[in-house]
Amino acid sequence: MDDLPFRTKAALHTADLSATRATFLAGFAYYEIGRYGFARYGDPTYVFFQTGVFALSVFSAFLSSFIRFYVFRSPTDATKDSFVNRVNTFVRLSFQTLLLAILFYSLALMRVGWVYFNATDWMFAPTVAFCICLLALIRGTWAIIKEAVVTESMDAAKVYECEAEILAVSRNSAMGNLMQKYLRHEGRWEDFVNTQAEFISGRATYVVGFTQVGVSRYITTTAAAGNFYLIVVSAACILSIIAAFLLTMSSVFFIDLHPTKRRYFVLRLIPLYFACFLCFLGAVFFLLLALMFMGYGCDYPHQAPIALVFGVAGMLGAIAGTWWVTKVSAEIQRRHKEGRSVDELPEVSDSGAATVEYLDIAPSSQETKQSTAIDTHGDAGIEDDDAASDRETVEAYLAITNEVGSEGTITSGFVFYNIATFSTDILVLMKTTLWAKGFLAVNAATFTTGLLAVYYDALFTLWMNDLPTTAEKLAFCTRCRWLRKSIAQLFTCSLVLFLIGPKQ
């Protein structure tokens, strides 16, 4: 597979992204179609768009999976390349169908108030919110397509000239400083940005599904806290849709460009990437905020303090994690500007060691770097081996936290439905018994711990990849040891509570 032309690799990458994203959307839409028969009010527009989402998503997933299946069945790289060239039109069709499904999804959510809410002013809130979402999607789509077309039409020499011009013009601006920092990355820094985009877009697609549950389960109330719940859960849904749609699109166009032109494409879209990353973090943050007021917005105000307690705990944890990674990243970058070694940063751990036992990763070479640099008579290859060892250590940290954080979206997503439907599904049958309150508490704790694991993982990944050198990344990993341990511990708690919940 490594010997395939980049066009063939780009087509396979597009098919893979389309299949994974479309599968999630199809599942979310299928559930909403089945639930439409129990809606308080009828609105054929809503079910039409949800049916369109389901049909388009299934078609995209089927076409993408079918193409990948036959590609991997091909015995040689030459036959793989030949097959992909013949079906490249269908690869693009699968991606375009996915984008159309996401647009249909946004249009369906605009009508959710007419299906589930009473005839009050608040039924227009989702419509206004998702109109704003559509405007953001249209603006972002136009920017991505425009830059991709311009970049594709340029030759290599012109691309390099334009890169230098962009950096010269924006050198004294905030985005210019961000660009300069990316240029210090070891290796191809544009690949780091695209990796972040794929990582966030995958998580955001899943978050879209259970935020939609939160919007549609709102029950009209006169309480200000209940109406505030509708606002924040709608905001979380909007932000996650924007992040999923635009980052998926940018990743596909990035891969489709020749490697020599990708840096210019990313440079032109740095503000968009940065905004989408913040959108995802904002979506998760708003979800934790929505948990605080869910009892008032989903018609169980007497049990609302239970969800409120866990929501407050989650918010405090999110704020603490954000403050810490920002502080550590700023300290590392300040030391770099002052010409001081990041190896001198004090470690934050219970044992003072640079390694993390729970990840079972071999000790890094950070402690020996200074002595190696001083010994000018040593073998130069030792530094290369040390640098490779450090890079492998950082990659191992990142791989494990990403795997754990990805699973956290599953546990938190499923129990979010239980919390949102507590009034209509649980209190109707069990009233206000101790078991009912226990069920709510366990599910709220599962959601909080699982979503915090996702949030911490996103913080750790984005802030670490933002640092340009391996030495800075390793120093960041060392200083954020408690954060990495918290990701695994929070997910473990979430999984245990997820298993306990049905027993209540």
FINUVEX-658628 format. One record per atom (N, C-alpha, C): x, y, z; residue in one letter. Coordinates in pm, whole numbers, plus 50000, padded with zeros to 5 digits. Example, Ala and Ser with C-alpha at 12.3 -4.5 7.8 and 13.67 -1.06 7.14 Angstrom:
REM FINUVEX-658628
513194943150780a/512304955050780a/513204967050780a/512854977550708s/513674989450714s/512905000350787s/
//
This chain:
REM FINUVEX-658628
500824987850000m/500005000050000m/500865012750000m/502065012050057d/502905023950064d/503415028249927d/503445019049829d/503965022249697d/502885027749604d/501655029049651l/500585034049568l/500765048949540l/500345053649423p/500375068149397p/499495075549496p/499835088349518f/499105095849622f/497645097449585f/497305097849457r/495895098849417r/495105086649461r/495715075049448t/495045062749491t/494885062549643t/495925066649714k/495835067349860k/494765077349903k/494675088349830a/493665098449864a/492265092849845a/492055085149739a/490735079349714a/490355069449824a/491305061249865l/491035051749973l/490765058850104l/491495069450128h/491285077250250h/489905083550251h/489485088850137t/488145094750126t/487065084350150t/487245072650093a/486265061850113a/486175057750258a/487315057350326d/487325053450467d/486605063750554d/486895076550531l/486225087150607l/484715086950582l/484325085250456s/482905085250423s/482175073750491s/482785062050491a/482135050250550a/481925051850699a/482965056350770t/482855057350916t/481875068250959t/481925079850893r/481015090650931r/479575087350895r/479365081550776a/478005078650729a/477325068050815a/478085058650867t/477505048050951t/476855053851075t/477545063251139f/476985069651258f/475705077451224f/475755085251118l/474595093351081l/473385084651049l/473615073550981a/472505064650947a/471825059351073a/472635055751172g/472065050751298g/471245061151371g/471745073551377f/471005084151445f/469675086851374f/469725087651241a/468505090751166a/467495079351176a/467965067051175y/467055055451183y/466255055651312y/466935059251421y/466235059751550y/465175070651551y/465495082351496e/464535093351494e/463335090251405e/463565083151296i/462435079251209i/461495069951284i/462065060351357g/461245050951433g/460485057651546g/461035068251600r/460405075051714r/459345085251669r/459335088251542y/458425098751493y/456965095451522y/456605082651523g/455225078751551g/454765082351690g/455705084551784f/455365088151922f/455475103151946f/455695110851841a/455845125451856a/454525131751898a/454615142751974r/453415149552020r/452675156351904r/453435161451809y/452835168951698y/453435163651569y/452745165451461g/453215160451334g/453865171251250g/454915167651180d/455545176751086d/456225168150980d/455605166550863p/456165157750760p/457535162150711p/457825175150723t/459135179950677t/460255173450757t/460035172050888y/461065166150975y/461365151750936y/460335143650923v/460555129650890v/461085128150748v/460735137350658f/461275137050522f/462785138850524f/463245148950597f/464685151450602f/465425140150675f/464855134850782q/465505123750853q/465575111350765q/464535108750689t/464565097550595t/465635099750488t/465745112250443g/466805115450348g/468185113250405g/468385117150532v/469665114750600v/469975099850603v/468985091850639f/469195077350648f/469545071450512f/468785075050409a/469015069350276a/470375073550221a/470705086350233l/471985091250182l/473165085250258l/473025084050390s/474115078550471s/474345063750441s/473275056250428v/473405042050395v/474055040350258v/473645048450162f/474235047750029f/475725050950034f/476085061550106s/477495065450117s/478315054550185s/477795049150296a/478525038750367a/478675026150283a/477605022250214f/477645010250131f/478645011850017f/478575023149947l/479455025349833l/480925025849876l/481195032849985s/482575033950033s/483115020350079s/482315013050154s/482754999950203s/482944990150087s/482074990849989f/482164981949873f/483464984449797f/483804997349779i/485045000749708i/486264995949785i/486274998349915r/487414994149996r/487564978949998r/486444971950000f/486484957250000f/487194951949875f/486834957249759y/487434952249636y/488854957249616y/489184968749674v/490574973349669v/491484963849746v/491064960249864f/491904951449945f/491924937049893f/490954933449810r/490984920349748r/491954919649631r/492324931149577s/493264931449463s/494624926549509s/495254917749432p/496494911149480p/497724920049479p/497814929649388t/499034937749376t/498684952549382t/499724960549406d/499514975149410d/499084980449273d/499564974149167a/499214978649032a/497714976549006a/497194965149046t/495764962649026t/494914971549116t/495404974249237k/494694983549327k/494594997349263k/495715001949210d/495745015149148d/494815015649027d/494835005348947s/493975004848829s/492495004948866s/492134997348969f/490734996649011f/490255010149065f/491075016449150v/490685029149210v/490535039949103v/491405039949004n/491285049748896n/489965048248820n/489495036048809r/488245033748737r/487005037648818r/487105036448948v/485925039349033v/486075052349110v/487025060749070n/487265073149144n/486025082149147n/485215081549040t/483975089349036t/483035085149148t/482975072249175f/482085067149279f/482635070549419f/483955071349431v/484545075549558v/484115089749591v/484205098549492r/483775112349512r/482275113149539r/481525104549473l/480075104449494l/479735100449637l/480475090949693s/480215086749832s/480485098149929s/481535105849903f/481845117249991f/480825128349974f/480445131349852q/479445141749828q/478095137949888q/477765125149884t/476515120349945t/476555122050096t/477715119650157l/477865121650301l/477635136250338l/478235145450263l/478055159650292l/476595163650278l/475915158350177l/474505161250159l/473675155850275l/474075144150328a/473365138450443a/473505147250567a/474695152950587i/474895161850702i/474055174550686i/473965179750565l/473115191450541l/471645188250567l/471195176550524f/469835172350551f/469595171050701f/470615166450771y/470515164850916y/470275178350983y/471005188450937s/470825201850992s/469435207350959s/468955204750838l/467625209350800l/466545202350882l/466745189550913a/465785182250996a/465715188151136a/466885191551192l/466905197051327l/466275210951334l/466225217751223m/465525230751221m/464035229051249m/463495217351219r/462055214851235r/461725207151362r/462685204751448v/462435196251565v/461435202751660v/461395215951667g/460455222751755g/459005220451716g/458735219351586w/457385217051538w/456905202651564w/457835193851595v/457485179851616v/457295176651764v/458145182351850y/458155178151990y/457775189052090y/457805201852051f/457555212452148f/456105217252137f/455655223552248n/454345230052244n/454415242652158n/453265247952123a/453205259752037a/453565272252117a/454835273752147t/455335285352219t/456465291652139t/456945302952191d/458045309652122d/459295301052116d/459465291952211w/460695284052216w/460765273552106w/459665270852038m/459715261351928m/460525266951810m/460705280151808f/461495286351702f/462995286651735f/463355283751860a/464755284451900a/465645275151818a/465285262051802p/466125253451719p/466215258151574p/465125263751522t/465145268551384t/466165279651366t/466125289351456v/467085300451448v/468515295251465v/468705286251561a/470045281051590a/470625273651470a/469815265151408f/470345257151298f/470395264851168f/469675275951158c/469885285051045c/471285291151054c/471685294851174i/473055299951195i/474075289151160i/473765276751199c/474645265451167c/474815263851017c/473705264550944l/473775263150799l/474595274250734l/474455286350786l/475235297450733l/476735295150755l/477075289950873a/478475286850902a/478995275850811a/478165265750787l/478585254750698l/478785259650555l/477885268150508i/478005273450372i/479265281950358i/479505290350459r/480695299050455r/481975290650461r/482025280750547g/483205272350557g/483415263950432g/482325258650376t/482425250650254t/482975258850139t/482455271050126w/482935279850020w/484435282650035w/484885285050157a/486305288050181a/487175276050146a/486755263950187i/487555251950161i/487645249050012i/486505249349944i/486505246449800i/487305256849723i/487135269449761k/487865280249694k/489375278249707k/489865275749830e/491295274049850e/491815261349783e/491005250849782a/491435238449717a/491585240349567a/490635247349504v/490695249849360v/491885258649326v/492085269349404v/493205278349378v/494535271049394v/494655263249501t/495905256149527t/496185245849420t/495175238649376e/495345228249274e/495805234249142e/495385246349112s/495715252548983s/497115258748980s/497785259649094m/499095266049102m/500205255949080m/501315260549021d/502465251749011d/503295252749138d/504285243849152a/505045242849277a/505795255749309a/506395262049208a/507165274349232a/506275285549284a/505105286749225k/504165297149268k/503675294649410k/503495281949446v/503055278449581v/504065283349684v/505355280849660y/506385284949755y/506435300249769y/506255307349657e/506235321949662e/505065327049745e/503905320849728c/502715325149802c/502835321949951c/503475310849984e/503705307550125e/504535318450192e/505615322350126a/506475332850182a/505735346050195a/504885349150098e/504125361650101e/503125361650216e/502445350350238i/501475349450349i/502165351550483i/503305345050500l/504025346150627l/504555360150650l/504975366750542a/505505380350555a/504395390250592a/503235388850530v/502125398050555v/501555396250695v/501455383650741s/500785380850868s/501745378950984s/502985382950968r/503995379951071r/503655386151206r/503055398051207n/502785405051332n/501365402751383n/500605394151320s/499245391351364s/499205378751449s/498055376551514a/497915364551597a/498025351951513a/497345351651397m/497425340051310m/498825338451250m/499495349651227g/500865348851178g/501785342251279g/501605345551406n/502405339151510n/502105324151517n/500835320651497l/500465306551496l/501125299451378l/501145305851261m/501795299951145m/503285298051168m/503925308051227q/505355306951254q/505655295351348q/504765293251443k/504955282151537k/504835268751465k/503875267751373y/503715255351298y/504925252451211y/505555263051158l/506725261051071l/507915255351148l/507885256151281r/508965250451361r/508785235551383r/507655229951339h/507405215851361h/508455207251292h/508855196551361e/509735186851298e/508935178751197e/509465177551077g/508735170250974g/507755179250903g/506735173450844r/505735180850767r/504625185250862r/504645197850903w/503705202451005w/502275202350954w/502095203550821e/500735203150769e/500065189650797e/500875179050805d/500315165850838d/499815165450982d/500485172851071f/500015173751209f/498615180151214f/498445190851138v/497155197751137v/496055188651083v/496355181450975n/495355172450917n/495025160951011n/496045155951082t/495795145251180t/494835150051289t/495045162351335q/494135168051433q/492725169351377q/492625173351250a/491315175151188a/490565161851181a/491225151251141e/490575138151134e/490175133151272e/491045135351368f/490775131051505f/489535137851561f/489435151051543i/488305158551597i/487025155751520i/487105154651387s/485885152551308s/485225139251341s/486025128951370g/485455116051407g/484695116751538g/485275123451637r/484605124951766r/483355133651753r/483475144351674a/482355153651661a/481145147151595a/481385137951501t/480265131051436t/479435123351537t/480095117151632y/479365109451733y/478645118851830y/479295129851865v/478675139451956v/477405145351896v/477395146951763v/476205152251695v/474965143951729v/475135130751731g/473995121851752g/473325123451886g/474125123651994f/473455124252123f/473115138452167f/473695148652102t/473185162152129t/471805164052065t/471595157451950q/470275157951889q/469215152051984q/469575141452056v/468665135652154v/468305145952260v/469295153452304g/469035163652406g/468105174552358g/468235178552231v/467365188952177v/465925183952165v/465755172052109s/464395167152083s/463665162752210s/464385160352321r/463725156152446r/463395167852536r/463645179852491y/463245191652569y/461715192052580y/461235194752700i/459805195952726i/459525210352767i/458565216652698t/458285230852718t/458015233952865t/458695244052914t/458575248053054t/458655263153066t/458135268253174t/458235282653201t/459465286053284t/460185275753329a/461365277953412a/462515283253326a/463185293553376a/464305299253302a/465435289153286a/465655280853388a/466705270753381a/466415260553271a/465135257053253g/464775247653148g/465005253453009g/464675266052992n/464905272452863n/466395274252836n/467165276752942f/468615277852926f/469205264352881f/468625253552931y/469065240152887y/468915238752737y/467775243052682l/467545241852537l/468595249952460l/468955261452513i/469935269952445i/471295263152440i/471765258052554v/473125252552558v/473215239252483v/472175230852490v/472245218152418v/472135220452268v/471385230552226s/471345234252083s/472695239552038s/473335247352123a/474675252552090a/475675241152076a/475585231152164a/476485219652155a/476275212052024a/475015210551984c/474705203651859c/475235211351739c/475035224351739i/475515232751629i/477035231851615i/477735233551726l/479195233651723l/479765220251677l/479135209351722s/479625196151681s/479365193651533s/478235198251479i/477975196751336i/478995204551254i/479275216851296i/480255225151224i/481625218351223i/482055213451338a/483365206951346a/483415194351262a/482365186051269a/482355173451194a/482345175951044a/481495184850999f/481315187350856f/482565193750794f/483005204950850l/484085212450789l/485435205450800l/485695198750912l/486975191750927l/487035179350839l/485915172450824t/485895161050732t/486145165650589t/485485176450551m/485665181850415m/487105186550393m/487665193750487s/489025198750471s/490025187350464s/489795176750540s/490705165350538s/490705158350402s/489525156850343v/489425150450212v/490125158850105v/489885171950105f/490535180550006f/492055181150029f/492475180550155f/493905180650187f/494595168550127f/494025156750148i/494625144450098i/494625144049946i/493635150349885d/493505149949739d/494525158849669d/495155168149743l/496165176849683l/497515169849677l/498345174249584h/499705168949577h/500465172949704h/501325164149758p/502025167249884p/502765180549884p/503255185149770t/503985197849766t/503075209949781t/501755208049766k/500815219149773k/499995219349902k/500145209349984r/499295208250102r/499595218850206r/500865222750218r/501215232750319r/500545246050291r/500535250050166y/499895262750130y/498395262150158y/497765250850127f/496325249150153f/496025250850302f/496845244750387v/496625245750531v/496895259850581v/497955266150528l/498245279850568l/497065289050542l/496415287350429r/495295295950395r/494085293450484r/494005281350539l/492825277650618l/493115276350767l/494225281750813i/494565280950956i/493435286451044i/492845298051012p/491745303051096p/490565293351103p/490255286750991l/489125277350989l/489435265051075l/490635259551060y/491015248151142y/490935251551291y/491495263051325f/491525267251465f/490115269051519f/489225275051439a/487845277051482a/487115263851501a/487345254251412c/486685241251424c/487165233351546c/488445234351576f/488955227651697f/488275233451822f/488145246651824l/487465253051937l/485985249451941l/485375247651823c/483965243651818c/483755230251887c/484655220751863f/484485207651926f/484635208552077f/485675215452123l/485855217052267l/484665224352328l/484145234252257g/482965241452304g/481745232552311g/481585223352214a/480445214152214a/480475205152337a/481635199752369v/481745191152487v/481515199052614v/482045211252618f/481865219852735f/480395223152755f/479685226452648f/478255229552657f/477425217352697f/477875205552658l/477165193452700l/477225191652851l/478395194152909l/478505193553054l/477635204253120l/477575215953058l/476715226553109l/475245222653098l/474875215852988a/473495211552969a/473075201453076a/474005192953120l/473685183153224l/473225190153352l/473795201653381m/473435208853503m/471955212853505m/471405215653387f/470025220653380f/469075210853312f/469525198553293m/468705188953220m/467415185453295m/467475184953425g/466275181753502g/465165191953483g/465555204553464y/464555215053443y/464065215453298y/464925211753206g/464535211953066g/463855199453018g/463995188353093c/463385175653053c/462315171053152c/461775180453229d/460555178153308d/460725168453425d/461815169853500y/461855163353631y/462585172753729y/461965184253759p/462625194453842p/462925189953983p/462115180754039h/462365176454177h/463625167754188h/463995161054081q/465215153054080q/466375160154011q/466125172553967a/467145180053893a/468445181953971a/468415183854105p/469695185654177p/470665174054160p/470145162054134i/471055150554116i/471925152853993i/471285156253880a/472055159053758a/472895171653775a/472375181353851l/473085193953871l/474435191753940l/474465183154040v/475695180454114v/476775174954021v/476405165053940f/477395159053850f/477775168753738f/476825177053695g/477155187053594g/478165197153645g/477985201653769v/478935211153829v/480305204753842v/480345192153886a/481625185053899a/482325183953764a/481555180753660g/482135179953527g/482665193153477g/481905203953502m/482355217053460m/483645221153530m/483725218753659l/484945222153734l/486135214153683l/485895201353653g/486975193053598g/487425198053462g/486485202053377a/486835207053244a/487625220053254a/487205228953344i/487915241553361i/489325239153414i/489465230053510a/490785227053565a/491715221253459a/491205212153377g/492035206153272g/492455216453169g/491535225153130t/491855235453031t/492905245053085t/492745248953210w/493715258053272w/495105251653277w/495155238853311w/496465232453329w/497195230853196w/496535225753092v/497235223752965v/497655237052904v/496825247452923t/497195260652873t/498415265852946t/498455263853076k/499585268453158k/500885261253120k/500805248053107v/502005240253074v/502505243652934v/501595244652837s/501995247852700s/502645261752693s/502065271452763a/502645284852763a/504025284952828a/504195277252934e/505495276653002e/506555270552912e/506205259952840i/507155253552750i/507535262952636i/506565269852578q/506855279052468q/507655291152517q/507395295652638r/508175306852691r/509645302952709r/509875290852757r/511255286252772r/511955285252637r/511205281152535h/511825280352402h/512225294252354h/511365304352372k/511695317952329k/512895323452404k/513035319652533e/514145324452614e/515425316552591e/515345306152507g/516515298052480g/516875288352591g/515945285652680r/516185276452792r/515695262552756r/516325252452812s/515965238652781s/514665234852850s/513795227952776v/512545223152836v/512795211252926v/513985205252917d/514295193953003d/514385197953149d/514555211053176e/514695215653313e/513365217753383e/512265215553311l/510945217353372l/510745207253484l/510245211653599p/509965202153707p/508845192753670p/508955180453712e/507945170453681e/506845170553786e/505645167753745v/504505167153834v/504045152653841v/504445145553941s/504045131553958s/504265127754102s/503685116754140d/503815112454279d/505165106454310d/505905102454207s/507185095954231s/508355104154179s/508055114854101g/509115122854043g/509735116653920g/509205105553872a/509765098753756a/509155104353629a/509915103053522a/509435108053393a/508535098053323a/508565085653365t/507785075353298t/506405074153360t/505505067753291v/504135065653337v/503895050753345v/503805045753468e/503765031453485e/502515025153426e/501365032053437y/500125025553395y/500075023453244y/500905031053168l/500935029253024l/501975018852983l/502805014453076d/503795004253049d/504695008252932d/505195020752938i/506075025852833i/507485026752888i/508435022852807a/509825022952851a/510275037152882a/511245038952976p/511735052253010p/512275059452888p/512045072552886s/512525080352773s/513985084352795s/514545090652694s/515935095052702s/516055109352748s/514995114952804q/515005129152840q/516085132252943q/516285123153038e/517235125853146e/518675125453096e/518915118552982t/520295117152934t/520635126852823t/519655134852781k/519895143752668k/520965154152697k/520935160052819q/521845170952850q/523285165952853q/523485154352919s/524845149052926s/525325144652788s/524435139852704t/524815135852569t/525255147952487t/524535159152505a/524875171152430a/526215176852472a/526545175552602i/527815180952652i/528985172552604i/528805159352594d/529875150452552d/530075151552402d/530975160352361t/531195162652218t/531995151452154t/532565142352233h/533365131552177h/532535118952156h/531235119552195g/530405107552182g/529995105152038g/529405093552019d/528935089851885d/527695098051851d/527685104551735a/526555112951696a/525305104851676a/525445091851650g/524285083451629g/523485081251755g/524095083651873i/523385081651999i/522235091552008i/522485104051968e/521435114051972e/520285110251880e/520615104751766d/519565100551674d/518705089651736d/519375080151802d/518625069351869d/517765074851980d/518305084452056d/517535090452164d/516315097952111d/516525105352002a/515405112751944a/514325103251894a/514745092251833a/513755082351787a/513015076151904a/513745073552013s/513105067852132s/512095077352192s/512445090252198d/511525100252250d/510275101352164d/510475100952032r/509335101951941r/508395089951958r/508975078151973e/508155066151993e/507405066952126e/508035072552228t/507375074052357t/506175083452347t/506375094752280v/505295104352262v/504145098052183v/504475090952077e/503445084451995e/502685073952075e/503395066952163a/502725056852246a/501755063452344a/502195074352406y/501295081852495y/500025085852421y/500225091552301l/499115096852225l/498175085752178l/498745074652132a/497915063752081a/497005058052189a/497545056652309i/496755050552417i/495685060052467i/496035072652486t/495015082152533t/493915084052430t/494285084152301n/493265085352195n/492335073452194n/492865061552214e/492035049552214e/491045049852330e/491545053652447v/490685054252565v/489645065252550v/490085077052503g/489155088152485g/488075085252383g/488425077652280s/487445074252178s/486335065452235s/486695056252321e/485685047552382e/484795055252479e/485315066252534g/484515074152627g/483285080352562g/483355083052431t/482185088552364t/481035078452359t/481375065552362i/480335055252353i/479555054452483i/480245053452595t/479545052252724t/478755064852755t/479365076552733s/478655089052764s/477485091352669s/477635087252543g/476565089352447g/475325081252476g/475485068652510f/474325060152535f/473555064252660f/474255068052766v/473545071452889v/472935085352883v/473405093652789f/472795106852775f/471305105552742f/470955095552665y/469545093052633y/468765089552760y/469355081452848n/468675077752973n/468385089853060n/469325099153064i/469135111053147i/468075120153087i/468105121652954a/467145130552888a/465725125252894a/465545112152896t/464205106152897t/463815100953036t/464475105753139f/464215100753274f/462765103153315f/462205114553279s/460825117753317s/459815108953244s/459995107453113t/458985100253033t/459125085153040t/460325080153067d/460535065553065d/460665059353204d/461175066853300i/461465060953432i/460445065353536i/460225078453551l/459315083153654l/457885078353630l/457505076553505v/456165071653475v/455945057753532v/456995049653533l/456875035753579l/457235034153726l/458305041153770m/458845038753904m/458545050054002m/457905060753955k/457635072454039k/458945077854094k/458935082554219t/460155088454276t/460755079154380t/460895066654347t/461485057154439t/462985059254449t/463565052854550l/465015053654568l/465755047754450l/465195037054392w/465845030754277w/465875040154157w/464795047654139a/464765057154027a/465825067954043a/465965073054165k/466985083154189k/468385077254172k/468545064854216g/469845058154198g/470185056354051g/469165052853973f/469385051253828f/469835064353766f/469195075253804l/469575088353751l/470985092153793l/471315089653920a/472645093253970a/473745085253899a/473525072353880v/474535063953815v/474735068253670v/473635071053601n/473755075153461n/474405088953448n/474075098053540a/474715111253536a/476215110153564a/476585101353656a/478005099253685a/478715092753566a/478055083353500t/478635077053381t/478875087253271t/477875095753249f/477995105953145f/479125115753176f/479185120153301t/480195130153340t/481615124553326t/481845112653379t/483195106853372t/483595103453229t/482655098053151g/482975094753012g/483265107052929g/482455117552946l/482655129652866l/483905137252911l/484225136753038l/485475142953084l/486685135953024l/486605122653012a/487705115252948a/487875119752803a/486765121752733v/486815126552594v/487405140752590v/486975149152680y/487435163052682y/488925163752715y/489365156252815y/490785156152851y/491635150752737y/491145140452670d/491885134752557d/492025145052445d/490945152452416a/491015162752312a/491985173852353a/491915178152479l/492855188252528l/494305183552513l/494575171452560f/495925166152557f/496435165052413f/495605159952323t/496025157952185t/496265171152112t/495315180452123l/495435193052051l/496595201452102l/496735202452233w/497805210752288w/499165204252267w/499255191052272m/500545184652251m/500975185552105m/500045182952012n/500385183951870n/500685198351829n/500245207751910d/500505221751880d/501965225451904d/502665217551984l/504075219952012l/504925214351898l/505945221551854p/506625217851730p/507675206851740p/508395205851851t/509515196351856t/509195184651948t/509905173651926t/509705161752008t/510065164452154t/511115172252176a/511515175352313a/510415182852387a/509775192352320e/508685199852382e/507475190952406e/507185182252311k/506065172952328k/506295163752447k/507515158652459l/507815149552570l/507745156752704l/508215169252707a/508105177152830a/506645179452866a/505815181952766f/504385183952789f/503755171152844f/504105159752786c/503575146952834c/503955144552980c/505175148053013t/505645146053149t/504925154953248t/504755167653211r/504075177053299r/502585174053313r/501995167853211c/500555164653212c/500305150053250c/501185144753332r/501055130753371r/499725128053439r/499315137053528w/498045134853600w/496855135253505w/496975143453398l/495885144453301l/495755131353223l/496905125653183r/496875113053109r/496345101553195r/496745101553321k/496225091353410k/494725093153432k/494295105653438s/492865108353460s/492025103153345s/492545103653222i/491785098753106i/491445084053124i/492445076053161a/492215061753180a/491325059053301a/491555066453409q/490775064153531q/489315068453513q/489105079753445l/487725084253422l/486975074553332l/487655069553229f/486985060053141f/486675046953215f/487595042653300t/487345030453378t/486125032253468t/486035043753535c/484875046553619c/483595046953535c/483695053253419s/482525054253331s/482055040453287s/482995031753254l/482635018253207l/482015010053319l/482575011053439v/482015003653553v/480605008553585v/480435021753587l/479115027353614l/478125024053502l/478635023253380f/477795019553265f/477225005453283f/478014996553342l/477554982953368l/476634982253487l/476814991253584i/475974991353705i/474594997153675i/474525006853584g/473285014053557g/472075005153532g/472164994853442p/470984986453418p/470514978553540p/471404977153642k/471014969453760k/470134977453854k/470084990753832q/469314999253923q/467824997153905q/
//
